Every structure is written in structure tokens, then in C-alpha cells.
Amino acid sequence: MPRMQVGKGTMSPLVGVLRTKDSRWLMLSMLDEARYWEPTMRALGMPELVDQHPDDAERRNHWPELTATVKTKVESMTHAELEPRLREEGCIFSFFASPPEVLADPAVVANGYAMQHPTLPKLRLSAAPVQFDDELPTMRRGGPARGEHTREVLTELGFEAAEIDALFADGVVDESTPS
């Protein structure tokens, strides 16, 4: 996972990936540092840094220590603490979504990116990355049940019926049982 680097080659303190106190990943993407410096410092509860580092030239000379300060501050806060504060200040950011969050995401739902399984309603599977005729993708049928085609496959491989029955009797192979 790329993280903000502190030291040589340090980027702006307002750009990079940081980890929160509750182990969530936060991406800051505020390339226009002059515009977002003050709102971000307010959101992080460090308004004193606005006066201490008022312009781009002053901040750039202190990027390594400012980046370390922002990193430390984010590491001391949780997702629940940070998100509303950053949003309220109009910061450009995103938290990396957990699998349940992805499935609940309105864009994922609206675009059919996670299709519902036809026989297991709680199961969602990734859809193909294309759509045809502006139709949401659907899954017509699920995969085969465990052992559903065992007899057919073994027959195609040249096994005789008695040999197949012996494999089942010995527990070497299995077939599905109707639910």
C-alpha cells in the first residue's frame, strides 16, 4: 500500500494515502494546496498551522515535517471522526471501501456491478465490466452444485457404471443431493 513518504521526495501533505486509528485507509487528493490548506487544517483540528505556514513557498520548505504532522494526526483519529470533518470542509478525499461498503455503495447498486445470485439472495458476485444495450447484467443461473455432474464426467472419461458406483460407495467421489 503506498503511503505518504516523509523525507527526500516528500509530496504535499495534502496528497497521499494514510492509515487511521481504526486501520482504515484514507486517500487525500488535494493537489491545489493553496486552496485546500486552510480547510484541511481546520478539519484535522490544527488551525494554528494555517498561520504558521501561510503560503505555498513557506509550506514547501516544511513539507517533510508537515507531512509527518498530518500523518500523525490522521493516525490519531478514526474514520468516523475524520469523514464528517473532511466532508464539511470540502476536502478532496476518499476512504478505501470495505467489501460490505462496496456492496452497499449506491453507484455499485445502480450500475449492477455486483449481481445477485439467482438462488442465494445474500450472495453478490462481480459483474463483467461491460454492459450491452444499456441493460444491467444479471446472472441467470448459479454454478453447479457439488458433484452435480460427477456421473456424466466419469462416464465421459470412460468409467463403467459399476466402477462409478464403487467410487461413490468408497467415498472417493460425491454427488449432490436434492434440497
N, C-alpha and C positions, 0 to 999 in steps of 0.2 A: 504494500500500500504506500503510495507516495505521500510524503509528509513535508511540512514546511521545514526547510533547511535553515539552520542558524549558522552564520559564519560566511565564509567565502561563497560568492554567488547567491547570496540571500535574495529572495524576491521580496516584493512588497509585503508588509504584514497583513494586508487585506486580500491576499491571494494564496490559496493552498488548502491542504487537507489537514484537519486537526481531529484529535480524539477527545471526546467529552468525558466528564467524570463517570458517567454511566456507560462508558465504552461504545458510544455512538460516534460515527464518523461524520464530520461536518466539512463541507466544501465551501470556502469563501472565494468569491469570484468578482471582486470589485477592482477592476483594472483602472478605473478613474479614481485614483486615490484622493485627489484634491476634493472631489465631490463627496466621497463616502467616508473620509477620515472622521469628521465630527460625529455623524450619526452612528458609526460603528463604535467609537469610543463611548458614546452615551449608552448604546445598547449593552456594551460589556461592563458598564459601571466604572469607567475610567475617564471621566470628562477632563480631569486635570491634564491628561496627555495632549488635549487639543491646544491648550495654551503653551505647554512646554515645547510642542513641535508643530508650530502653526502653518508652516509652508512646506512645499514639496522638497525643496533643497535641504531644509533642516531635517526633515524626516529621513530622506535618502541617506544622509550621513549616519543615521542611527538605526537603519533597518535591522541590523543583526539583533540589537538589544530590544527594539520594538517588537520584532517578530517573536523573540523569546518571551516577552511580556504578554503578548496576545495569546501565544500558545499556553503559557501557564494559566492565564485567566480562563481560557476555554476549558482547560483540563480540570478546573475547579468548579465548573458548572455542569448541570445536567441538560439533556435535550429539552426537557420540559421547561427549564429556566431560560435557556437560550432562544428557542424558536420564537416565542411571542415577542421578546425584546428586539431581536433582529428584524422580525417582520414589521413591528411597529415603527421602526426607524427607516424602513425602506431599503434595507441592506440586500445585497445580492448574495444568496447562499442557498445551499440545499443540504439536507441530511440524506445520507445513503439509506435507502429504504430497506427494512427487513422484509423477508418473504411475506408475512401476513399483511404488511403495509402495501406491498406491491399489489397483492390481490385485491385490496380494498381501494386502491387508487382509482379515482373517477375516470382518468384517461384510459387506464388499463381495462376497466369495465366497459366504457363507452366504445372503445375500439376493438373489443373482443380479443385482446391479447392473451387472455387466459380462458380457454374454453372449458365449459363444464362437461364432465364425463357423463355419458348417457345413462349409466346405471349406478354410479356412485356420486350423488349430487354434491357432496362436500369436496370432491376431488376436482382440482383445476389443473389443466395441462397447457403448456405454451402452445400458442398457435403459430402457424407458418408466418413468416414476416411479409407476406403479400396478401392482398385481397383482390378478388375479381368481381367486376360488376358492382362495386360498392357494397358487397354483401359481407356481413360479419362471418368469420369462419365458424363452423360447427363440427362436432365430432358425431358421426352417425352411429358408430358402434365402438365398444371398448375392445381391448385386446382379448385374445383367447384366454379362457380360464386355465388354471394349471392342469396340464395333462389332457386338455380337451381334444387334441389331435394325435395323441400318442399312438393309438392303434393304427391310424392311417399312415403315419410317418414310418412306423416299424414295418408295416406291410409293404410300403414303397421301397424300403431298404432290403426287402427280400425275406423277412422273417415269416415263418409259417404261423398259422393261428395257434397251434399248440405251444410253440416257442414263446409267442407273445403272452399267452395265458400263464405260462410258467414264470415269465418275468414279472407279471403282476402279482402272482401268488408269492413269489420270493421277495416282493417289495423293492425290486430293482427299479421299476418304473411305477408311475402313479397316473391315475386318470381322475378327472373332475367328477364330482358327484352333484347331481341336480339339487338346486337350492329349493 
